[in-house]
Amino acid sequence: MGECLIQLSVHLRIRVILLRWMMSLIIPTLNIQNMVLMLHQPSGLSLNMPIQ
C-alpha cells in the first residue's frame, strides 16, 4: 500500500512538472500573439475598451 502511494505521488509530481514546463512554453507564445494583435489594432482600442 505504501509503495503504491509513493509511486502515485511520484507520478503526480512528474505530471505537475510536465504541466508547468508546458505552460512555461505555451504562455510566452500566447503573450507574443497578444502583443502582435495589440500592435495590429488601432491604438487605444484594446486599452480603452468601454466597460459595461
PDBQT receptor file of N, H, CA, C and O in Angstrom, charges set to zero:
ATOM      1  N   MET A   1       0.849  -1.205   0.000  1.00  0.00    +0.000 N 
ATOM      2  CA  MET A   1       0.000   0.000   0.000  1.00  0.00    +0.000 C 
ATOM      3  C   MET A   1       0.886   1.257   0.000  1.00  0.00    +0.000 C 
ATOM      4  O   MET A   1       0.676   2.179  -0.788  1.00  0.00    +0.000 OA
ATOM      5  N   GLY A   2       1.871   1.271   0.892  1.00  0.00    +0.000 N 
ATOM      6  H   GLY A   2       2.042   0.522   1.532  1.00  0.00    +0.000 HD
ATOM      7  CA  GLY A   2       2.745   2.433   0.975  1.00  0.00    +0.000 C 
ATOM      8  C   GLY A   2       3.515   2.674  -0.308  1.00  0.00    +0.000 C 
ATOM      9  O   GLY A   2       3.671   3.814  -0.744  1.00  0.00    +0.000 OA
ATOM     10  N   GLU A   3       4.002   1.581  -0.919  1.00  0.00    +0.000 N 
ATOM     11  H   GLU A   3       3.876   0.655  -0.564  1.00  0.00    +0.000 HD
ATOM     12  CA  GLU A   3       4.773   1.745  -2.155  1.00  0.00    +0.000 C 
ATOM     13  C   GLU A   3       3.888   2.289  -3.271  1.00  0.00    +0.000 C 
ATOM     14  O   GLU A   3       4.333   3.100  -4.083  1.00  0.00    +0.000 OA
ATOM     15  N   CYS A   4       2.619   1.835  -3.308  1.00  0.00    +0.000 N 
ATOM     16  H   CYS A   4       2.258   1.176  -2.648  1.00  0.00    +0.000 HD
ATOM     17  CA  CYS A   4       1.680   2.340  -4.321  1.00  0.00    +0.000 C 
ATOM     18  C   CYS A   4       1.506   3.853  -4.157  1.00  0.00    +0.000 C 
ATOM     19  O   CYS A   4       1.500   4.594  -5.140  1.00  0.00    +0.000 OA
ATOM     20  N   LEU A   5       1.365   4.304  -2.902  1.00  0.00    +0.000 N 
ATOM     21  H   LEU A   5       1.371   3.703  -2.104  1.00  0.00    +0.000 HD
ATOM     22  CA  LEU A   5       1.194   5.735  -2.641  1.00  0.00    +0.000 C 
ATOM     23  C   LEU A   5       2.433   6.502  -3.083  1.00  0.00    +0.000 C 
ATOM     24  O   LEU A   5       2.322   7.579  -3.669  1.00  0.00    +0.000 OA
ATOM     25  N   ILE A   6       3.618   5.951  -2.802  1.00  0.00    +0.000 N 
ATOM     26  H   ILE A   6       3.708   5.076  -2.326  1.00  0.00    +0.000 HD
ATOM     27  CA  ILE A   6       4.848   6.634  -3.199  1.00  0.00    +0.000 C 
ATOM     28  C   ILE A   6       4.912   6.747  -4.716  1.00  0.00    +0.000 C 
ATOM     29  O   ILE A   6       5.264   7.799  -5.249  1.00  0.00    +0.000 OA
ATOM     30  N   GLN A   7       4.567   5.648  -5.422  1.00  0.00    +0.000 N 
ATOM     31  H   GLN A   7       4.281   4.794  -4.988  1.00  0.00    +0.000 HD
ATOM     32  CA  GLN A   7       4.580   5.689  -6.886  1.00  0.00    +0.000 C 
ATOM     33  C   GLN A   7       3.571   6.711  -7.397  1.00  0.00    +0.000 C 
ATOM     34  O   GLN A   7       3.853   7.432  -8.354  1.00  0.00    +0.000 OA
ATOM     35  N   LEU A   8       2.393   6.779  -6.765  1.00  0.00    +0.000 N 
ATOM     36  H   LEU A   8       2.165   6.193  -5.987  1.00  0.00    +0.000 HD
ATOM     37  CA  LEU A   8       1.367   7.738  -7.164  1.00  0.00    +0.000 C 
ATOM     38  C   LEU A   8       1.871   9.169  -7.000  1.00  0.00    +0.000 C 
ATOM     39  O   LEU A   8       1.713   9.999  -7.896  1.00  0.00    +0.000 OA
ATOM     40  N   SER A   9       2.485   9.451  -5.839  1.00  0.00    +0.000 N 
ATOM     41  H   SER A   9       2.614   8.777  -5.111  1.00  0.00    +0.000 HD
ATOM     42  CA  SER A   9       2.966  10.816  -5.596  1.00  0.00    +0.000 C 
ATOM     43  C   SER A   9       4.061  11.182  -6.590  1.00  0.00    +0.000 C 
ATOM     44  O   SER A   9       4.133  12.321  -7.051  1.00  0.00    +0.000 OA
ATOM     45  N   VAL A  10       4.927  10.198  -6.924  1.00  0.00    +0.000 N 
ATOM     46  H   VAL A  10       4.869   9.273  -6.549  1.00  0.00    +0.000 HD
ATOM     47  CA  VAL A  10       5.982  10.471  -7.910  1.00  0.00    +0.000 C 
ATOM     48  C   VAL A  10       5.356  10.763  -9.262  1.00  0.00    +0.000 C 
ATOM     49  O   VAL A  10       5.780  11.688  -9.955  1.00  0.00    +0.000 OA
ATOM     50  N   HIS A  11       4.338   9.975  -9.650  1.00  0.00    +0.000 N 
ATOM     51  H   HIS A  11       3.994   9.224  -9.087  1.00  0.00    +0.000 HD
ATOM     52  CA  HIS A  11       3.657  10.216 -10.923  1.00  0.00    +0.000 C 
ATOM     53  C   HIS A  11       3.034  11.608 -10.942  1.00  0.00    +0.000 C 
ATOM     54  O   HIS A  11       3.150  12.335 -11.928  1.00  0.00    +0.000 OA
ATOM     55  N   LEU A  12       2.367  11.975  -9.837  1.00  0.00    +0.000 N 
ATOM     56  H   LEU A  12       2.272  11.385  -9.036  1.00  0.00    +0.000 HD
ATOM     57  CA  LEU A  12       1.723  13.290  -9.768  1.00  0.00    +0.000 C 
ATOM     58  C   LEU A  12       2.759  14.404  -9.866  1.00  0.00    +0.000 C 
ATOM     59  O   LEU A  12       2.552  15.413 -10.540  1.00  0.00    +0.000 OA
ATOM     60  N   ARG A  13       3.886  14.195  -9.172  1.00  0.00    +0.000 N 
ATOM     61  H   ARG A  13       4.054  13.376  -8.624  1.00  0.00    +0.000 HD
ATOM     62  CA  ARG A  13       4.938  15.219  -9.188  1.00  0.00    +0.000 C 
ATOM     63  C   ARG A  13       5.476  15.400 -10.607  1.00  0.00    +0.000 C 
ATOM     64  O   ARG A  13       5.663  16.524 -11.074  1.00  0.00    +0.000 OA
ATOM     65  N   ILE A  14       5.719  14.283 -11.282  1.00  0.00    +0.000 N 
ATOM     66  H   ILE A  14       5.566  13.370 -10.903  1.00  0.00    +0.000 HD
ATOM     67  CA  ILE A  14       6.222  14.356 -12.662  1.00  0.00    +0.000 C 
ATOM     68  C   ILE A  14       5.196  15.047 -13.552  1.00  0.00    +0.000 C 
ATOM     69  O   ILE A  14       5.551  15.851 -14.414  1.00  0.00    +0.000 OA
ATOM     70  N   ARG A  15       3.925  14.731 -13.337  1.00  0.00    +0.000 N 
ATOM     71  H   ARG A  15       3.637  14.078 -12.637  1.00  0.00    +0.000 HD
ATOM     72  CA  ARG A  15       2.867  15.339 -14.157  1.00  0.00    +0.000 C 
ATOM     73  C   ARG A  15       2.814  16.845 -13.931  1.00  0.00    +0.000 C 
ATOM     74  O   ARG A  15       2.672  17.618 -14.879  1.00  0.00    +0.000 OA
ATOM     75  N   VAL A  16       2.931  17.262 -12.653  1.00  0.00    +0.000 N 
ATOM     76  H   VAL A  16       3.046  16.634 -11.883  1.00  0.00    +0.000 HD
ATOM     77  CA  VAL A  16       2.913  18.701 -12.335  1.00  0.00    +0.000 C 
ATOM     78  C   VAL A  16       4.103  19.399 -12.991  1.00  0.00    +0.000 C 
ATOM     79  O   VAL A  16       3.958  20.482 -13.558  1.00  0.00    +0.000 OA
ATOM     80  N   ILE A  17       5.275  18.778 -12.911  1.00  0.00    +0.000 N 
ATOM     81  H   ILE A  17       5.393  17.898 -12.450  1.00  0.00    +0.000 HD
ATOM     82  CA  ILE A  17       6.479  19.380 -13.522  1.00  0.00    +0.000 C 
ATOM     83  C   ILE A  17       6.291  19.503 -15.024  1.00  0.00    +0.000 C 
ATOM     84  O   ILE A  17       6.635  20.524 -15.619  1.00  0.00    +0.000 OA
ATOM     85  N   LEU A  18       5.733  18.439 -15.647  1.00  0.00    +0.000 N 
ATOM     86  H   LEU A  18       5.454  17.609 -15.163  1.00  0.00    +0.000 HD
ATOM     87  CA  LEU A  18       5.494  18.483 -17.092  1.00  0.00    +0.000 C 
ATOM     88  C   LEU A  18       4.494  19.581 -17.436  1.00  0.00    +0.000 C 
ATOM     89  O   LEU A  18       4.681  20.314 -18.407  1.00  0.00    +0.000 OA
ATOM     90  N   LEU A  19       3.422  19.694 -16.633  1.00  0.00    +0.000 N 
ATOM     91  H   LEU A  19       3.270  19.098 -15.845  1.00  0.00    +0.000 HD
ATOM     92  CA  LEU A  19       2.414  20.726 -16.890  1.00  0.00    +0.000 C 
ATOM     93  C   LEU A  19       3.031  22.121 -16.782  1.00  0.00    +0.000 C 
ATOM     94  O   LEU A  19       2.788  22.980 -17.629  1.00  0.00    +0.000 OA
ATOM     95  N   ARG A  20       3.825  22.338 -15.740  1.00  0.00    +0.000 N 
ATOM     96  H   ARG A  20       4.023  21.640 -15.052  1.00  0.00    +0.000 HD
ATOM     97  CA  ARG A  20       4.467  23.659 -15.576  1.00  0.00    +0.000 C 
ATOM     98  C   ARG A  20       5.394  23.955 -16.748  1.00  0.00    +0.000 C 
ATOM     99  O   ARG A  20       5.445  25.081 -17.243  1.00  0.00    +0.000 OA
ATOM    100  N   TRP A  21       6.125  22.933 -17.188  1.00  0.00    +0.000 N 
ATOM    101  H   TRP A  21       6.083  22.018 -16.787  1.00  0.00    +0.000 HD
ATOM    102  CA  TRP A  21       7.049  23.120 -18.313  1.00  0.00    +0.000 C 
ATOM    103  C   TRP A  21       6.281  23.462 -19.575  1.00  0.00    +0.000 C 
ATOM    104  O   TRP A  21       6.664  24.362 -20.322  1.00  0.00    +0.000 OA
ATOM    105  N   MET A  22       5.171  22.724 -19.813  1.00  0.00    +0.000 N 
ATOM    106  H   MET A  22       4.859  21.993 -19.206  1.00  0.00    +0.000 HD
ATOM    107  CA  MET A  22       4.332  23.008 -20.980  1.00  0.00    +0.000 C 
ATOM    108  C   MET A  22       3.784  24.434 -20.909  1.00  0.00    +0.000 C 
ATOM    109  O   MET A  22       3.801  25.166 -21.899  1.00  0.00    +0.000 OA
ATOM    110  N   MET A  23       3.297  24.820 -19.722  1.00  0.00    +0.000 N 
ATOM    111  H   MET A  23       3.284  24.226 -18.918  1.00  0.00    +0.000 HD
ATOM    112  CA  MET A  23       2.737  26.163 -19.567  1.00  0.00    +0.000 C 
ATOM    113  C   MET A  23       3.813  27.224 -19.800  1.00  0.00    +0.000 C 
ATOM    114  O   MET A  23       3.553  28.245 -20.438  1.00  0.00    +0.000 OA
ATOM    115  N   SER A  24       5.008  26.987 -19.291  1.00  0.00    +0.000 N 
ATOM    116  H   SER A  24       5.220  26.158 -18.773  1.00  0.00    +0.000 HD
ATOM    117  CA  SER A  24       6.092  27.961 -19.486  1.00  0.00    +0.000 C 
ATOM    118  C   SER A  24       6.462  28.062 -20.960  1.00  0.00    +0.000 C 
ATOM    119  O   SER A  24       6.972  29.091 -21.403  1.00  0.00    +0.000 OA
ATOM    120  N   LEU A  25       6.206  26.992 -21.726  1.00  0.00    +0.000 N 
ATOM    121  H   LEU A  25       5.792  26.157 -21.366  1.00  0.00    +0.000 HD
ATOM    122  CA  LEU A  25       6.442  27.066 -23.170  1.00  0.00    +0.000 C 
ATOM    123  C   LEU A  25       5.285  27.753 -23.865  1.00  0.00    +0.000 C 
ATOM    124  O   LEU A  25       5.495  28.530 -24.797  1.00  0.00    +0.000 OA
ATOM    125  N   ILE A  26       4.036  27.471 -23.414  1.00  0.00    +0.000 N 
ATOM    126  H   ILE A  26       3.865  26.841 -22.657  1.00  0.00    +0.000 HD
ATOM    127  CA  ILE A  26       2.850  27.962 -24.125  1.00  0.00    +0.000 C 
ATOM    128  C   ILE A  26       2.593  29.440 -23.829  1.00  0.00    +0.000 C 
ATOM    129  O   ILE A  26       2.284  30.208 -24.740  1.00  0.00    +0.000 OA
ATOM    130  N   ILE A  27       2.718  29.843 -22.562  1.00  0.00    +0.000 N 
ATOM    131  H   ILE A  27       2.969  29.219 -21.822  1.00  0.00    +0.000 HD
ATOM    132  CA  ILE A  27       2.330  31.199 -22.158  1.00  0.00    +0.000 C 
ATOM    133  C   ILE A  27       3.125  32.280 -22.897  1.00  0.00    +0.000 C 
ATOM    134  O   ILE A  27       2.517  33.245 -23.360  1.00  0.00    +0.000 OA
ATOM    135  N   PRO A  28       4.457  32.168 -23.032  1.00  0.00    +0.000 N 
ATOM    136  CA  PRO A  28       5.176  33.211 -23.774  1.00  0.00    +0.000 C 
ATOM    137  C   PRO A  28       4.687  33.368 -25.207  1.00  0.00    +0.000 C 
ATOM    138  O   PRO A  28       4.613  34.491 -25.705  1.00  0.00    +0.000 OA
ATOM    139  N   THR A  29       4.350  32.269 -25.884  1.00  0.00    +0.000 N 
ATOM    140  H   THR A  29       4.410  31.357 -25.480  1.00  0.00    +0.000 HD
ATOM    141  CA  THR A  29       3.854  32.377 -27.258  1.00  0.00    +0.000 C 
ATOM    142  C   THR A  29       2.512  33.087 -27.268  1.00  0.00    +0.000 C 
ATOM    143  O   THR A  29       2.238  33.878 -28.170  1.00  0.00    +0.000 OA
ATOM    144  N   LEU A  30       1.658  32.810 -26.260  1.00  0.00    +0.000 N 
ATOM    145  H   LEU A  30       1.881  32.167 -25.527  1.00  0.00    +0.000 HD
ATOM    146  CA  LEU A  30       0.372  33.495 -26.175  1.00  0.00    +0.000 C 
ATOM    147  C   LEU A  30       0.586  34.988 -25.949  1.00  0.00    +0.000 C 
ATOM    148  O   LEU A  30      -0.096  35.814 -26.556  1.00  0.00    +0.000 OA
ATOM    149  N   ASN A  31       1.539  35.335 -25.071  1.00  0.00    +0.000 N 
ATOM    150  H   ASN A  31       2.093  34.664 -24.578  1.00  0.00    +0.000 HD
ATOM    151  CA  ASN A  31       1.827  36.748 -24.810  1.00  0.00    +0.000 C 
ATOM    152  C   ASN A  31       2.313  37.436 -26.082  1.00  0.00    +0.000 C 
ATOM    153  O   ASN A  31       1.921  38.566 -26.371  1.00  0.00    +0.000 OA
ATOM    154  N   ILE A  32       3.174  36.747 -26.846  1.00  0.00    +0.000 N 
ATOM    155  H   ILE A  32       3.493  35.829 -26.611  1.00  0.00    +0.000 HD
ATOM    156  CA  ILE A  32       3.675  37.327 -28.095  1.00  0.00    +0.000 C 
ATOM    157  C   ILE A  32       2.520  37.536 -29.070  1.00  0.00    +0.000 C 
ATOM    158  O   ILE A  32       2.453  38.566 -29.741  1.00  0.00    +0.000 OA
ATOM    159  N   GLN A  33       1.605  36.555 -29.151  1.00  0.00    +0.000 N 
ATOM    160  H   GLN A  33       1.660  35.718 -28.605  1.00  0.00    +0.000 HD
ATOM    161  CA  GLN A  33       0.455  36.692 -30.039  1.00  0.00    +0.000 C 
ATOM    162  C   GLN A  33      -0.407  37.876 -29.610  1.00  0.00    +0.000 C 
ATOM    163  O   GLN A  33      -0.883  38.637 -30.453  1.00  0.00    +0.000 OA
ATOM    164  N   ASN A  34      -0.610  38.033 -28.292  1.00  0.00    +0.000 N 
ATOM    165  H   ASN A  34      -0.224  37.415 -27.607  1.00  0.00    +0.000 HD
ATOM    166  CA  ASN A  34      -1.398  39.165 -27.794  1.00  0.00    +0.000 C 
ATOM    167  C   ASN A  34      -0.726  40.487 -28.154  1.00  0.00    +0.000 C 
ATOM    168  O   ASN A  34      -1.398  41.432 -28.568  1.00  0.00    +0.000 OA
ATOM    169  N   MET A  35       0.585  40.557 -28.001  1.00  0.00    +0.000 N 
ATOM    170  H   MET A  35       1.131  39.790 -27.665  1.00  0.00    +0.000 HD
ATOM    171  CA  MET A  35       1.311  41.776 -28.344  1.00  0.00    +0.000 C 
ATOM    172  C   MET A  35       1.141  42.095 -29.827  1.00  0.00    +0.000 C 
ATOM    173  O   MET A  35       0.899  43.243 -30.200  1.00  0.00    +0.000 OA
ATOM    174  N   VAL A  36       1.268  41.065 -30.671  1.00  0.00    +0.000 N 
ATOM    175  H   VAL A  36       1.464  40.133 -30.368  1.00  0.00    +0.000 HD
ATOM    176  CA  VAL A  36       1.124  41.275 -32.115  1.00  0.00    +0.000 C 
ATOM    177  C   VAL A  36      -0.293  41.757 -32.423  1.00  0.00    +0.000 C 
ATOM    178  O   VAL A  36      -0.475  42.663 -33.236  1.00  0.00    +0.000 OA
ATOM    179  N   LEU A  37      -1.296  41.157 -31.779  1.00  0.00    +0.000 N 
ATOM    180  H   LEU A  37      -1.148  40.421 -31.118  1.00  0.00    +0.000 HD
ATOM    181  CA  LEU A  37      -2.680  41.578 -32.004  1.00  0.00    +0.000 C 
ATOM    182  C   LEU A  37      -2.871  43.030 -31.581  1.00  0.00    +0.000 C 
ATOM    183  O   LEU A  37      -3.513  43.806 -32.289  1.00  0.00    +0.000 OA
ATOM    184  N   MET A  38      -2.313  43.398 -30.429  1.00  0.00    +0.000 N 
ATOM    185  H   MET A  38      -1.791  42.768 -29.854  1.00  0.00    +0.000 HD
ATOM    186  CA  MET A  38      -2.453  44.773 -29.940  1.00  0.00    +0.000 C 
ATOM    187  C   MET A  38      -1.754  45.748 -30.883  1.00  0.00    +0.000 C 
ATOM    188  O   MET A  38      -2.245  46.854 -31.110  1.00  0.00    +0.000 OA
ATOM    189  N   LEU A  39      -0.611  45.341 -31.431  1.00  0.00    +0.000 N 
ATOM    190  H   LEU A  39      -0.213  44.443 -31.247  1.00  0.00    +0.000 HD
ATOM    191  CA  LEU A  39       0.114  46.217 -32.341  1.00  0.00    +0.000 C 
ATOM    192  C   LEU A  39      -0.667  46.409 -33.636  1.00  0.00    +0.000 C 
ATOM    193  O   LEU A  39      -0.644  47.491 -34.222  1.00  0.00    +0.000 OA
ATOM    194  N   HIS A  40      -1.362  45.359 -34.085  1.00  0.00    +0.000 N 
ATOM    195  H   HIS A  40      -1.381  44.480 -33.609  1.00  0.00    +0.000 HD
ATOM    196  CA  HIS A  40      -2.096  45.464 -35.348  1.00  0.00    +0.000 C 
ATOM    197  C   HIS A  40      -3.392  46.251 -35.185  1.00  0.00    +0.000 C 
ATOM    198  O   HIS A  40      -3.904  46.804 -36.158  1.00  0.00    +0.000 OA
ATOM    199  N   GLN A  41      -3.930  46.307 -33.960  1.00  0.00    +0.000 N 
ATOM    200  H   GLN A  41      -3.514  45.857 -33.170  1.00  0.00    +0.000 HD
ATOM    201  CA  GLN A  41      -5.176  47.038 -33.751  1.00  0.00    +0.000 C 
ATOM    202  C   GLN A  41      -4.913  48.539 -33.751  1.00  0.00    +0.000 C 
ATOM    203  O   GLN A  41      -3.794  48.974 -33.481  1.00  0.00    +0.000 OA
ATOM    204  N   PRO A  42      -5.940  49.331 -34.052  1.00  0.00    +0.000 N 
ATOM    205  CA  PRO A  42      -5.802  50.791 -33.909  1.00  0.00    +0.000 C 
ATOM    206  C   PRO A  42      -5.438  51.152 -32.472  1.00  0.00    +0.000 C 
ATOM    207  O   PRO A  42      -5.947  50.548 -31.528  1.00  0.00    +0.000 OA
ATOM    208  N   SER A  43      -4.571  52.121 -32.310  1.00  0.00    +0.000 N 
ATOM    209  H   SER A  43      -4.158  52.612 -33.077  1.00  0.00    +0.000 HD
ATOM    210  CA  SER A  43      -4.043  52.443 -30.980  1.00  0.00    +0.000 C 
ATOM    211  C   SER A  43      -5.165  52.834 -30.027  1.00  0.00    +0.000 C 
ATOM    212  O   SER A  43      -6.053  53.607 -30.385  1.00  0.00    +0.000 OA
ATOM    213  N   GLY A  44      -5.116  52.289 -28.802  1.00  0.00    +0.000 N 
ATOM    214  H   GLY A  44      -4.394  51.661 -28.512  1.00  0.00    +0.000 HD
ATOM    215  CA  GLY A  44      -6.089  52.637 -27.772  1.00  0.00    +0.000 C 
ATOM    216  C   GLY A  44      -7.327  51.769 -27.796  1.00  0.00    +0.000 C 
ATOM    217  O   GLY A  44      -8.094  51.785 -26.833  1.00  0.00    +0.000 OA
ATOM    218  N   LEU A  45      -7.558  51.003 -28.869  1.00  0.00    +0.000 N 
ATOM    219  H   LEU A  45      -6.936  50.991 -29.651  1.00  0.00    +0.000 HD
ATOM    220  CA  LEU A  45      -8.786  50.209 -28.949  1.00  0.00    +0.000 C 
ATOM    221  C   LEU A  45      -8.789  49.129 -27.869  1.00  0.00    +0.000 C 
ATOM    222  O   LEU A  45      -9.783  48.945 -27.166  1.00  0.00    +0.000 OA
ATOM    223  N   SER A  46      -7.658  48.414 -27.743  1.00  0.00    +0.000 N 
ATOM    224  H   SER A  46      -6.851  48.564 -28.314  1.00  0.00    +0.000 HD
ATOM    225  CA  SER A  46      -7.615  47.305 -26.791  1.00  0.00    +0.000 C 
ATOM    226  C   SER A  46      -7.465  47.822 -25.361  1.00  0.00    +0.000 C 
ATOM    227  O   SER A  46      -7.878  47.147 -24.418  1.00  0.00    +0.000 OA
ATOM    228  N   LEU A  47      -6.876  49.016 -25.184  1.00  0.00    +0.000 N 
ATOM    229  H   LEU A  47      -6.540  49.565 -25.949  1.00  0.00    +0.000 HD
ATOM    230  CA  LEU A  47      -6.637  49.537 -23.839  1.00  0.00    +0.000 C 
ATOM    231  C   LEU A  47      -7.878  50.228 -23.288  1.00  0.00    +0.000 C 
ATOM    232  O   LEU A  47      -8.178  50.097 -22.101  1.00  0.00    +0.000 OA
ATOM    233  N   ASN A  48      -8.601  50.958 -24.124  1.00  0.00    +0.000 N 
ATOM    234  H   ASN A  48      -8.358  51.064 -25.088  1.00  0.00    +0.000 HD
ATOM    235  CA  ASN A  48      -9.719  51.760 -23.647  1.00  0.00    +0.000 C 
ATOM    236  C   ASN A  48     -11.066  51.141 -24.033  1.00  0.00    +0.000 C 
ATOM    237  O   ASN A  48     -11.987  51.846 -24.446  1.00  0.00    +0.000 OA
ATOM    238  N   MET A  49     -11.168  49.824 -23.895  1.00  0.00    +0.000 N 
ATOM    239  H   MET A  49     -10.420  49.251 -23.560  1.00  0.00    +0.000 HD
ATOM    240  CA  MET A  49     -12.449  49.181 -24.179  1.00  0.00    +0.000 C 
ATOM    241  C   MET A  49     -13.474  49.649 -23.160  1.00  0.00    +0.000 C 
ATOM    242  O   MET A  49     -13.203  49.606 -21.960  1.00  0.00    +0.000 OA
ATOM    243  N   PRO A  50     -14.649  50.098 -23.605  1.00  0.00    +0.000 N 
ATOM    244  CA  PRO A  50     -15.665  50.564 -22.649  1.00  0.00    +0.000 C 
ATOM    245  C   PRO A  50     -16.170  49.409 -21.792  1.00  0.00    +0.000 C 
ATOM    246  O   PRO A  50     -16.547  48.360 -22.316  1.00  0.00    +0.000 OA
ATOM    247  N   ILE A  51     -16.178  49.602 -20.473  1.00  0.00    +0.000 N 
ATOM    248  H   ILE A  51     -15.872  50.454 -20.048  1.00  0.00    +0.000 HD
ATOM    249  CA  ILE A  51     -16.665  48.574 -19.546  1.00  0.00    +0.000 C 
ATOM    250  C   ILE A  51     -18.151  48.803 -19.324  1.00  0.00    +0.000 C 
ATOM    251  O   ILE A  51     -18.565  49.881 -18.897  1.00  0.00    +0.000 OA
ATOM    252  N   GLN A  52     -18.936  47.802 -19.611  1.00  0.00    +0.000 N 
ATOM    253  H   GLN A  52     -18.599  46.927 -19.958  1.00  0.00    +0.000 HD
ATOM    254  CA  GLN A  52     -20.389  47.951 -19.464  1.00  0.00    +0.000 C 
ATOM    255  C   GLN A  52     -20.888  47.194 -18.251  1.00  0.00    +0.000 C 
ATOM    256  O   GLN A  52     -22.086  47.203 -17.967  1.00  0.00    +0.000 OA
TER     257      GLN A  52
